[in-house]
């Protein structure tokens, strides 16, 4: 072997020896990339499921608030009708007062429904979803509005009891 061919032979031998190691490390990198892609797909799937759950919860809350708004409106109309039948007496004044209170509760339920709808629209805005903190704050706001539906429902139940009590025999009506 001549001096000129010796370095070339060393390069070829070195490359031949290193090729399996390079191929193996390249395989690990491809495997790691596959695992990383799989993890990313799982995270995207979990995030999509979470968003679907949030949308379902918002839809349920909006339906609940809309139902409460309708109930309050019906109660208000009933009170106004009774006030008209009772005339200008004490019972009529109570019914008018209760009718106005029911109107306020119906307005509150309507405002809460609109708020939930706006939250829902904002949570669908891709620009807002890019800001993680904004998304968290919008979700907190959604939870707060959802939490307010139960006390509103309780208030309507109480107002129904008051209406019934006002019109029991012996109350002057």
Secondary structure as GFF3:
##gff-version 3
##sequence-region A 1 173
A	DSSP	alpha_helix	3	86	.	.	.	ID=ss1
A	DSSP	alpha_helix	90	123	.	.	.	ID=ss2
A	DSSP	alpha_helix	126	130	.	.	.	ID=ss3
A	DSSP	alpha_helix	132	166	.	.	.	ID=ss4
###
